[in-house]
């Protein structure tokens, strides 16, 4: 009996060990499954590009729709179905990795040819995605994504209502157009496919105006086009007819002295928080070229930043008037070549009018507007920029004092400051500039009553008559 009892105890211990071992194995496997990336349980995150939660998306069946998927374990399968209310169409899909480390994938969805024949203007896209996880009995994690779709195959319509007859290199032009599309998203003017000019609402719904300039540093004129895009990706383009005239710059050869660099160029760099090179030539070029480019970018950025608020400024632009009792010392469009010890070291455009009178002469505005900039601006010195609406602004540089603050509305005849010699200049004067959407344009046109009347006033009045006439014809036919 004792012998038998001993054997039973051993058998019980072995059974117990077997149970414990089984539990350990099961727990180990469960732990492996629970913590192993191979068995991760997070479903793929699916989002349409530019998707706004709760909003439908737009599609023209021509431009592929882009879908973004976040899934670190990779994608096992992807299917997208378009339903137009009566029929299901499987969409062609092409999966590409955007960022493998973060597990970001992009999918291009294309409609089959047969889907393009649908006359439906609405539908849904249903997406089903499985990842490479071994979870769910090796089936993987599943995500279903449904989104409402607006089908829009029609491109925006563009009609040029009126435009100025000619545009000169460095000069300005005006155009007014009617743009129609129930899903209109973006519209602008493209110059040479190099510069973009915004369009502003004009007179009545669906009509827009843009005042543009032919930048003086672009020699070849390739065309001005109005571009309109809708939310579905449809795009239209309409060429604006302009006669053109190139600009012949006046060449100025200027000698740079050590005195100018030491007292002016280096001072401007210091006040602009720039490093000052020891070399005379390097210091001049850094101020005249590198800092100039930064200053021009600031002018452009500040002016364009205020577009959203431009509509609050009544557009009452009249001819600008030159400073009283002042002599003109420099014109717009002079091409300046700079020499040091008989060697050419740099060149640059002069992009405004320089007027000099008595020291610290009063500066008055000649058109109403809103002050959008008042600060030290490198080579321009202490400067003021006034927004007059429709993307037109005026620049007053090298001032010694300013009597306005950013945000002030000023009337014609307001004393805004006094002339000075701040910035990269010798001698007290005013640099007056006209900015068209941040680009300096020829002020001579804006100082000319006949040019304003012919190109701005007449173009706008002609457009208003056409717009009102069309509206009256529409009313009479109803």
Secondary structure, 3 states (H helix, E strand, C coil): CHHHHHHHHHHHHHHHHHHHHHHHHHHHHHHHHHHCHHHCCCCCEEEECCCCCCCCEEECCCCCEEEEEECCCCEEEEEEEEECCCCEEECEEEEEEEECCCCEEEEEEECCHHHHHCCCCEEEEEEEEEECCCCCCCCCCEEEEEEEEEECCCCCEEEEEEECCEEECCCEEEEEEEEECCCEEEEEEEECCCEEEECEECCCCCEEEEEEECCCCCCCCCCEEEEEEECCCCEEEEEECCEEECCCCCEEEEECCHHHHHHHHHHHHHHCCCCCCCCHHHHHHHHHHHHHHHHHHHHHHHHHHCHHHHHHCCCCCCCCCCCCCCEEEECCCEEEEEEECCEEEEEEEECCEEEECCCCCEEECCCCEEEEEEEECHHHCEEEEEEEECCEEEEEECCCEECCCCCCEECCCCEEEECECCCCCCCCEEEEEEEECCEEECHHHHCCHHHHHHHHHHHHHHHHHHHHHHHHHHHHHC
